[in-house]
Every structure is written in C-alpha cells, then in structure tokens.
Amino acid sequence: MKITANHILEILNNSLNSTELSVIKHNLKKLLDNIKKSNLLEIDSKENNVKTDKIYLENELNQIIETKTIERTKYYIQRLVKGMTEIRTGKINDINLNQWKSYDDIITDSLWILDKRDNSGAHSAGYWGNFIPQIPNQFLKRFTKKGEWVLDPFVGSGTTLIEAKRLGRNGIGVDIQKLSIELTEANLKKDNSTNPVKIKLIEADSTKLNYENILKEIGIKSVQFVILHPPYWDIIKFSDNKDDLSNAKSIDEFLNSFGKIIDKTTPILDKGRYLAIVISDKYENGEWIPLGFYTMQETMKRGYKLKSTIVKNFEDTTAKRNQKSLWKYRSLVGGFYIFKHEYIFLFQKK
Ligand SMILES: C[S@@+](CC[C@H](N)C(=O)[O-])C[C@H]1O[C@@H](n2cnc3c(N)ncnc32)[C@H](O)[C@@H]1O
C-alpha cells in the first residue's frame, strides 16, 4: 500500500470542506487503516520538506476520530494539515513544534532514568569515567541546531563529539591528556555517519586555554552550547598532570580551577545559549561532599541563569556490583545512603 503526504493532505482538505461529521469520520478511519497497513515509518512531503512520523499521524487521526463535534474535528484536522506542511522551530533547536507530540525521544522531565548505555557505532564504555551518549544526545537535540558549534572542555574519549557528528553539529573538544585526544580521534574515525561536520581537537589545560585564536583559525566567532563533564574531583585519577582537576589538592583548588574554565568559556558562548555540567557528589571520611552544588554555585556566581537541576540514575560500576552486599553493610553502619544518582545542571547565559 503506497501512501504519500499529498494523498493524506487531499483527504484532510476534502474533510475540511465536508459538512457531515459521519462522512469525515468514515473517510479518516479508512485513511488510518491504510496508514497502519503501510510499512513506512516516515512520510515525506517533498513540496513542503516536512517529515511526518507514522506514529504521530496515527495519534492525530485517532484524536480526530474520537472528537464529538464537527467544529472540534475540523480544528484538529487543520492542526494536522499545518503539522504536515509547515515547520515551526524555535531559535535554539530544530524541533518542529507543529509536531511536538512526535518527539518521544526527547526527555522533558528532570528525573532521568536511563537504563542502558547506547553502545552503538563508535560509542563504548571503554574509557573509565566517560558519560553515556544519551546525555549529549539529549542536549544537542534540544539546545543546538544542525551546523552549530558545541564545546566540550573535558572531552575524554569524545562521547560528545561522536554525538555531535551523528547529529550534524560541529564540535571543539579539549583535554589535558594526549591519550584522550588520540582516543577521541580514533573514535571519531570509527563513526560512519556522513554529516559534513567540522571537529577541532585540542590537547590543552582548559583552565589556561585562550579560545580567541582557535575560533579565528576555525573561522567562527562563538559556540552555541557548552557541556562540561569534569573529573568528580579525585574520585578517578585521570593523569599525573598537576593541572588535571582530578589532582587538585583540596576542594577549594578543584573549584578554583573549575571556575577558571567557566571564565574561559563564557566569552565565547552566545548570549541566551545553554551550558550543562554533569557531575556527582563524593563521600569521604564519613562525610558527603556536595561537589555538584559547589560547582553549581561557581557557575551561578558568574552570572548564569539556572534553568534545571536534573537527577540522573547512576549505574553501578562492575566493582561496586560485585560488592553490593558489602556496600549495604557499610551504609547501615555508616548512616549514609549509597550513591545512585548524579546531577546535570543546566544554565543559560544571560
Ligand atoms: C569525566 S572525564 C570526561 C569524559 C567524557 N565526557 C567522555 O564521555 O569521554 C574528565 C576528563 O577531563 C580531563 N581533564 C582533567 N583536567 C583537565 C583540564 N585542566 N583541562 C582539560 N581537561 C582536563 C581528563 O583528562 C578527563 O579525560
């Protein structure tokens, strides 16, 4: 069964001219059956360059069919015609607001329970301390448009940049370790998405990096999104370099370096654009150390507007999983709770 956008639009427009609710419903039920039988996942409208998702179409048609009055029915039909022919996007992403219901993949709640790491393509959990690709994936889709630039000052194994490449966004990645830059390069090579993006990798200390020349060299004036996934102070030691944040000798030194990175980054982020920090707290000498809230404050001190605090589930490491009962015992004796979450703080530059 071949279904085209034009065919659907013709039926919808004919329904708008009809005065009989029963006739409209009959025709739309037939259309819905045909759409269900067709094996297309997306229906392209070549004239309007709008992609319409099959699930979205089915949901909209179901809603129209269940409507009781002809006025309401026509209102929903008009909305569907609009959704299939016009794209309405905001300033900071490519989400088509006329089809907002079809974005099942975009999280809008502040509690993120992400079960499985996306290990597809070039992604792997191999780099100790990398984040799951769903984190940059969510943010790039919500806070950037295709062709814009994202900056990751702690690039690690390149998770952000692999996602950027897949989604057609350009990226700058910085890391203090040569090994990380090489690993990111190798990971990007493994990725076989074909978007024509530009990626710039820099081996440097992000607290000291001057972006002006780098941007000049690339030929851009600013970036549109920043994601920071710093070491969670000394929980994982990433290198022997004294300027590596995981080697900070005190919490003050860690926060001071973190603040410097925000200072270096802020001038190159466009006004009104977003910055995300992914971080967890730590537990040491019988005390919970709120690294997350400290870094949040460092960022707010610098004039950013806090837009969301997201709590994300934290999967056990294999080592911790093997010692599960031991951790339970420690928790009961020590009077604390075992870490099961980390934070993502989302800010907007004023
Ligand atoms: C938590 S990891 C980031 C992992 C990354 N999100 C990924 O998915 O692969 C933190 C990274 O920050 C880097 N780093 C630590 N201090 C740094 C500094 N002063 N400048 C730049 N990078 C730094 C470490 O080498 C490490 O690769």
PDBQT file of the ligand as one rigid body, heavy atoms in Angstrom, charges set to zero:
ROOT
HETATM    1  C1  LIG A 401      34.975  12.750  33.400  1.00  0.00    +0.000 C 
HETATM    2  S1  LIG A 401      36.154  12.765  32.122  1.00  0.00    +0.000 S 
HETATM    3  C2  LIG A 401      35.228  13.255  30.704  1.00  0.00    +0.000 C 
HETATM    4  C3  LIG A 401      34.672  12.082  29.946  1.00  0.00    +0.000 C 
HETATM    5  C4  LIG A 401      33.903  12.445  28.703  1.00  0.00    +0.000 C 
HETATM    6  N1  LIG A 401      32.672  13.109  28.998  1.00  0.00    +0.000 N 
HETATM    7  C5  LIG A 401      33.612  11.172  27.899  1.00  0.00    +0.000 C 
HETATM    8  O1  LIG A 401      32.447  10.804  27.760  1.00  0.00    +0.000 OA
HETATM    9  O2  LIG A 401      34.565  10.528  27.435  1.00  0.00    +0.000 OA
HETATM   10  C6  LIG A 401      37.103  14.168  32.526  1.00  0.00    +0.000 C 
HETATM   11  C7  LIG A 401      38.238  14.495  31.578  1.00  0.00    +0.000 C 
HETATM   12  O3  LIG A 401      38.757  15.771  31.949  1.00  0.00    +0.000 OA
HETATM   13  C8  LIG A 401      40.139  15.792  31.624  1.00  0.00    +0.000 C 
HETATM   14  N2  LIG A 401      40.756  16.916  32.378  1.00  0.00    +0.000 N 
HETATM   15  C9  LIG A 401      41.059  16.986  33.677  1.00  0.00    +0.000 A 
HETATM   16  N3  LIG A 401      41.565  18.195  33.972  1.00  0.00    +0.000 NA
HETATM   17  C10 LIG A 401      41.587  18.909  32.840  1.00  0.00    +0.000 A 
HETATM   18  C11 LIG A 401      41.998  20.225  32.498  1.00  0.00    +0.000 A 
HETATM   19  N4  LIG A 401      42.546  21.055  33.395  1.00  0.00    +0.000 N 
HETATM   20  N5  LIG A 401      41.862  20.640  31.208  1.00  0.00    +0.000 NA
HETATM   21  C12 LIG A 401      41.353  19.797  30.264  1.00  0.00    +0.000 A 
HETATM   22  N6  LIG A 401      40.963  18.549  30.535  1.00  0.00    +0.000 NA
HETATM   23  C13 LIG A 401      41.058  18.100  31.800  1.00  0.00    +0.000 A 
HETATM   24  C14 LIG A 401      40.600  14.390  31.991  1.00  0.00    +0.000 C 
HETATM   25  O4  LIG A 401      41.786  14.052  31.295  1.00  0.00    +0.000 OA
HETATM   26  C15 LIG A 401      39.390  13.539  31.573  1.00  0.00    +0.000 C 
HETATM   27  O5  LIG A 401      39.592  12.998  30.293  1.00  0.00    +0.000 OA
ENDROOT
TORSDOF 0
